[in-house]
Amino acid sequence: MTATSVAGAPSACLPDWDSIDWSRIHKQVYRLQVRIAKAVREKRWGKVAALQHLLTHSLAAKLWAVRRVVTNKGKNTPGVDGKLWRTPRRRMNAVRSLRQRGYRPQPLRRTYVPKSNGKMRPLGILTMKDRAMSQGRRPRTIQHGRTILSDGPPKEWPNVCLTAGSCQPVL
């Protein structure tokens, strides 16, 4: 194991963006997601809550969320704040800024895209930070391509999706 551990909360000495072992980060996040899935199957809701807290506060999950945001198709589309995370330094600053306490999402940048019938459809574009926060909060767990959460406390799981496909609300 290296000198910096990415399992716990982010510390002052974060690794350099270019030297991060992404396969190890993915393995840690995936392992926590599998543990959450197992706790859901066993209906151990306290364990689920504890593991989700661990996942959303871990440095590995924050690194993985920022990486997913800066490598997807919308990586060159700024939100209402006009900021992009193109340099490794800005990406690491973004990882440091992903905190649950005091987080308030920014308003969406509204653009219009043409529909097939010639009309225009509104499209809301999130800021980079809001995209990363939603990636970190989304409990995407893949378990052999099946939905593994179809029941449970309705107030705690209103829009949770645990499938291998697209993320749609499980009702």
C-alpha positions in Angstrom: 0.0 0.0 0.0 1.2 3.5 -0.7 1.9 6.2 1.8 -1.5 7.9 1.3 -4.6 5.9 2.0 -7.7 6.7 0.0 -10.1 4.7 2.1 -11.0 7.3 4.7 -11.9 11.0 4.6 -9.7 13.3 2.5 -6.7 14.6 4.3 -4.4 17.5 3.7 -1.9 15.4 1.7 -3.9 14.2 -1.3 -2.0 12.3 -4.0 -1.2 13.9 -7.3 -4.0 13.5 -9.9 -1.7 11.9 -12.5 -0.2 9.4 -10.1 -3.6 8.0 -8.8 -4.0 4.2 -9.3 -7.6 4.3 -10.8 -8.0 0.6 -10.8 -7.4 0.5 -7.1 -9.8 3.5 -6.6 -12.5 1.7 -8.6 -12.0 -1.5 -6.7 -12.5 0.3 -3.4 -15.6 2.1 -4.5 -17.0 -1.1 -6.1 -16.3 -3.1 -2.9 -18.3 -0.7 -0.8 -21.1 -0.7 -3.4 -21.2 -4.5 -3.2 -21.3 -4.4 0.6 -24.3 -2.0 0.3 -26.0 -4.3 -2.1 -25.5 -7.3 0.2 -26.9 -5.3 3.2 -29.9 -4.3 1.1 -30.6 -8.0 0.1 -30.4 -8.9 3.8 -32.6 -5.9 4.7 -30.1 -4.6 7.2 -31.1 -0.9 6.9 -28.8 0.4 9.6 -25.8 -1.3 7.9 -27.0 0.2 4.6 -27.0 3.7 6.1 -23.6 3.2 7.7 -22.1 1.9 4.5 -23.6 4.7 2.4 -22.2 7.2 4.8 -18.8 5.6 4.5 -19.1 5.6 0.7 -20.2 9.2 0.3 -17.5 10.4 2.7 -14.6 8.4 1.4 -11.8 9.9 -0.6 -11.9 7.1 -3.1 -15.6 7.9 -3.9 -14.9 11.6 -4.3 -11.9 10.9 -6.6 -14.0 8.5 -8.6 -16.9 11.0 -8.8 -14.6 13.8 -10.1 -13.0 11.4 -12.6 -16.5 10.4 -13.9 -17.4 14.0 -14.4 -14.2 15.1 -16.2 -14.2 12.1 -18.5 -17.8 12.0 -19.7 -19.2 13.7 -22.9 -20.3 16.8 -21.0 -16.8 17.6 -19.7 -16.5 20.7 -21.8 -19.9 22.1 -20.9 -19.7 24.6 -18.0 -22.7 25.3 -15.8 -24.0 28.6 -14.7 -20.7 29.4 -12.9 -18.7 28.9 -16.1 -16.0 26.7 -14.4 -14.4 23.6 -15.9 -12.0 21.2 -14.3 -9.4 20.8 -17.0 -6.1 20.8 -15.1 -5.0 18.3 -12.5 -4.7 21.0 -9.9 -8.4 22.1 -10.4 -9.5 18.5 -10.2 -7.8 18.0 -6.9 -9.2 21.2 -5.6 -12.6 19.9 -6.7 -12.1 16.7 -4.7 -11.3 18.8 -1.6 -14.4 20.9 -2.2 -16.8 18.0 -2.3 -18.3 18.2 1.2 -21.9 17.4 2.3 -22.1 20.0 5.1 -23.4 23.3 3.8 -23.8 22.1 0.2 -26.4 24.0 -1.8 -26.8 23.2 -5.5 -26.4 26.1 -8.0 -29.3 27.0 -10.3 -29.2 25.2 -13.7 -28.0 26.9 -16.9 -31.0 26.7 -19.2 -30.4 26.1 -22.9 -32.8 24.9 -25.6 -32.2 22.0 -28.0 -34.2 21.2 -31.1 -36.6 18.3 -31.1 -37.4 16.1 -34.1 -40.7 18.0 -34.8 -38.9 21.3 -35.1 -39.9 22.7 -31.6 -37.3 23.5 -28.9 -36.9 21.5 -25.7 -35.5 23.1 -22.5 -32.3 21.5 -21.1 -30.8 22.3 -17.7 -27.0 22.1 -17.4 -25.5 21.5 -13.9 -22.3 23.0 -12.7 -19.3 20.7 -12.5 -19.5 20.5 -8.7 -23.2 19.6 -8.8 -22.5 16.9 -11.3 -19.8 15.5 -9.0 -22.0 15.7 -5.9 -24.8 13.8 -7.7 -22.2 11.1 -8.8 -21.1 10.7 -5.2 -24.6 10.5 -3.9 -25.9 8.1 -6.5 -25.6 4.6 -5.1 -24.9 2.8 -8.4 -24.4 -0.8 -7.5 -24.1 -3.5 -10.2 -25.1 -7.0 -9.3 -25.2 -9.2 -12.3 -27.4 -6.8 -14.3 -30.4 -7.1 -12.0 -32.2 -4.6 -9.9 -31.5 -5.6 -6.3 -33.5 -2.9 -4.6 -37.2 -3.2 -5.3 -38.5 -2.9 -1.7 -37.6 -1.3 1.5 -38.5 1.7 3.6 -40.3 3.9 1.0 -39.2 7.2 2.6 -35.5 6.3 2.6 -35.4 4.9 -0.9 -37.6 7.1 -3.1 -35.4 7.4 -6.2 -32.7 4.8 -5.7 -31.6 2.7 -8.6 -29.3 -0.2 -8.3 -29.1 -1.6 -11.8 -26.5 -2.2 -14.4 -28.4 -0.1 -16.9 -29.6 3.4 -16.9 -30.4 5.1 -13.5 -34.2 5.3 -13.3 -36.3 5.6 -10.2 -37.3 2.4 -8.6 -40.9 2.7 -7.6 
